[in-house]
């Protein structure tokens, strides 16, 4: 058994040197115990690491090095062993880094992602407070990282705050910058950091003034800014009250936009659409081609709400222009409804898909994605004020009513939307496309047309 003692929890260079020597000696992972100096060691001791033969070396892919540099900063006590086991596989199988089904590789990539998020949180949530010491003004901050990321983040703070003297105190170690030299200090406690700063009053006023209820996503906010960081951030004391008034402020923003534009709903809608083009309320924007907003008459008495754009809609930037759109057009014509006189939109504005070869296969939006995009539908509805709204499918129904709705139970009934207005729930046109039985498909198409006729009748 080989006992490897590293100088620090983030000692990548020490791990790399030991791992290289162990790999060259063909030492299996279960014959290595990894520990950090000063932490509880192995009770039975072990052999020191083997010495690498002179000139002996081997190459590994750059993605492995990048992964190891991040994952080794994770708080998982097994990180050194996990990385060494992967190193042996990568050495024996050069394509091992491409095997996304490998649970060990996936775990290490997840760890690296958690480390990157912790690095981001430190950069975002550190709050300096001014104190006086023997040399004048110094700015001190307290931060509690989830992983061993303090040294890895030091360069960012040196570059960002190069012209001021500062200290960052953490339970693991402290960083001190005097304007020229960065020094490390021992671990600190929360009580070592100052409590207040006169600048905080100004900062709170600024934060409250820039708070935009249109961009409020409480769940996403808590995910990106967990409550564990709130106690160190002065502006978070304002958050509960700002959240509580967000819905009222949203309505006020829409009304102000309408008034500012002389009551012109078309211009207000165009402004809303322009804002939606930059939507980042959920992660779907990262992979879709573009936001696919609704289209049609802003004075339309009937609004049709689908699930999400498909492949063709994502490329065209318009709703219902693919195969499902053709089915909808035919059904509307059969029901005596002119699509030009309606407004058509989707509950989710970005295309969610799975990549299979060169094809992008539709993937159903989850509850979080529906809720994140519901804000846009709420604004569309506030501007359009339709007499009748038709939900095409379960996702649309959930967005309209804010809860799961059963199509088979609610179909054919006139429903009242929260806040007023008649609504109908029916199937999505793509449901008709997926039916393999031709006779059954024709029956369902006829029933779909009858649902649309019922919605049209409600207009009169």
Residue, then its C-alpha position, 0 to 999 in steps of 0.5 A: x500500500x502506497x501512502x501519498x501525502x499532499x501539501x494542501x487540499x488543492x495541491x494539483x502539482x503534487x498530485x500530478x507528480x505522484x500520480x505520474x510515478x504511480x502510473x509508470x509503476x503500474x500501481x493499481x488504484x486500490x493500492x494507493x491511499x491519498x491524504x493531505x498534510x495536517x489532516x487525519x492520516x492512514x492508521x497503518x501508514x504505508x510505502x512512500x510513492x515510487x520514483x519514476x524512472x529517469x526520462x519516463x513519461x506519457x501523455x494524456x489528453x488536454x481535456x483530462x488535465x483541464x478536468x483534473x485541475x478543476x475536480x481536484x478543488x472539490x471537497x469530495x475526499x475521494x477526488x484524488x483516487x477518482x482522478x488517479x483511476x481515470x488517469x490509468x484508464x485514459x493512459x490505457x484507452x486514449x478515447x476514454x475521455x469521450x465515453x460520456x456513459x462512463x459513470x466515473x467520468x460523469x461524476x468527475x465532470x459534475x464535480x468540476x462543474x460544482x467547483x466552477x460554480x463555487x468559483x463564480x459564487x465567490x466572485x459574485x458574493x464577496x462583499x468588502x467592508x472598509x476598516x482602518x489599520x496601521x497603514x490606513x484604509x483596508x477592505x476586508x471580506x468574509x466568505x465561506x466556500x463550499x470547495x477548495x477554490x480560494x487560491x484558484x480565485x486569488x488572481x481574479x481579485x488581485x486583478x480586479x482590485x489591484x489598486x486597493x488593500x484588501x483581505x479575504x477571510x475564509x475558514x480554510x485560509x486568508x488572502x491579503x493584498x497590499x497593492x504589490x504582494x499577495x500573501x496567505x494567512x491562517x484560517x479565520x472566523x466570521x467574527x474576525x470580519x467587520x460587520x458594517x460599512x457606511x457605503x452599504x446604505x448607498x448600495x442598498x438604495x442602488x440595488x432597490x432601484x435597479x431591481x427588475x421584476x420582469x426578470x425575477x425568477x425566484x427558484x433560479x435566484x435561490x439556485x444561483x444565490x443560495x441563502x447561505x450567502x445572504x448573511x454576508x450581502x447587505x442587499x439581500x435584506x431587501x430581497x423578500x420585500x422586493x419579491x413580494x411586490x414583484x407581481x404588482x410592479x410587473x403589472x405596473x410596468x406593462x401599464x406604463x409601457x402602454x400609456x407611454x406609447x399612447x395606448x398603442x398595444x402594437x408598439x407595446x407588443x413589439x417592445x415586449x417581443x424585442x425584450x423576449x429575444x434576449x430571454x435567459x429565464x431558463x437554460x433552454x436559450x443556450x441551445x436553441x437558435x432563437x426565441x420564437x415569440x408569438x405572432x398575429x393580431x394584437x387585437x385578436x379575439x382568439x389566442x391559440x397557445x401551443x407547447x413550444x417551437x419545433x425544429x422548423x419553428x426554431x430555425x424560422x423564428x415563427x410559431x407553427x410553421x412546421x408539420x404541426x402548423x399545417x395540421x393546425x391551419x387545416x383544422x382552423x380552416x375546417x372550423x371556419x376560423x381565419x388564422x390571420x385573425x388569431x394570435x398564435x404563441x407557445x407556452x415555452x419560447x425556446x426549442x427543447x431537444x435531444x441531439x441524435x446524430x444530425x437530427x434534433x428530436x423534440x423533448x418535453x419541457x419540464x415544470x421549471x421551464x414552463x414556469x420560467x417562460x410563463x412570465x412571457x405568456x402573462x405579459x402577452x395576455x395582459x396586452x392582448x386581452x383575448x376573449x377566448x384562449x385555446x390551450x393546445x396540449x397539456x403543457x399549454x394548459x399548465x401554463x395557462x392555469x398554473x397547474x396540471x390539467x387533464x385534457x380528457x377531463x377538461x376537453x369540451x368544457x368552457x373554463x375560466x382563466x385566472x384573472x378572467x376570460x374563457x378558455x378551452x383545452x384540446x390536444x396539440x396538433x402534433x398528437x394527431x401526427x403521431x397516431x399510427x392508425x389512420x382511421x383513429x387519426x381521422x376521428x381525432x382530427x374531426x374531434x379537434x375541429x369540433x373543439x375549435x368550433x366550440x371555441x369559435x362559438x364562444x366568441x359569439 
